[in-house]
Amino acid sequence: MRTPACFEDKDTRPLIEKLCQQNKIDLQLLTELCEVTQKYSGSGRKEGIISDIANCIDAYLQRESA
């Protein structure tokens, strides 16, 4: 999957990181969820999005429990 441009922009990335830190949001999880959303955006199909989101959350939970 391709990372959304806002996560690669040198001006925007620090703002996203700061907001994640302030709100106790895992940056990697947010990035992965945005990638999934971008992947399905405009495709007109919803098949697979729920399982892709679940996979992102599962991976996050595994990282946190390790």
C-alpha positions in Angstrom: 0.0 0.0 0.0 1.1 3.5 -0.6 1.4 5.9 2.4 -0.8 9.0 2.1 1.2 12.1 1.1 0.5 13.9 4.4 2.6 11.3 6.2 5.6 12.0 3.9 5.4 15.8 3.8 8.1 17.4 5.8 5.8 20.1 7.2 2.7 18.0 7.8 4.4 14.9 9.4 5.6 16.7 12.5 2.1 18.0 13.1 0.6 14.6 12.7 3.2 13.2 15.1 2.4 15.9 17.7 -1.3 15.3 17.5 -0.9 11.6 17.9 1.3 12.1 20.9 -1.1 14.5 22.5 -4.0 12.2 21.9 -2.2 9.0 22.7 -2.8 7.6 19.2 -0.3 5.1 17.7 1.2 6.8 14.6 1.9 3.5 12.9 -1.7 2.4 13.4 -3.0 5.7 12.1 -0.8 5.5 9.0 -1.9 1.9 8.3 -5.5 2.8 8.6 -5.1 5.8 6.3 -3.4 3.6 3.8 -6.3 1.2 3.9 -8.8 4.0 3.5 -6.8 5.4 0.5 -6.6 2.0 -1.1 -10.4 1.7 -1.2 -11.1 5.4 -1.8 -12.9 5.9 -5.1 -12.9 2.2 -6.0 -16.6 1.9 -5.5 -16.2 -1.4 -3.7 -16.2 -2.2 -0.1 -15.4 -5.8 -0.2 -12.3 -6.5 1.9 -12.1 -3.2 3.7 -13.4 -4.5 7.0 -10.8 -7.4 7.0 -8.0 -5.0 6.1 -9.0 -2.7 9.0 -9.2 -5.7 11.3 -5.7 -6.8 10.2 -4.3 -3.4 11.0 -5.9 -3.4 14.5 -4.7 -7.0 15.1 -1.2 -6.1 14.1 -1.3 -3.1 16.5 -2.5 -5.2 19.3 0.2 -7.7 18.7 2.8 -4.9 18.7 1.5 -3.5 22.0 1.4 -6.9 23.7 4.9 -7.8 22.7 
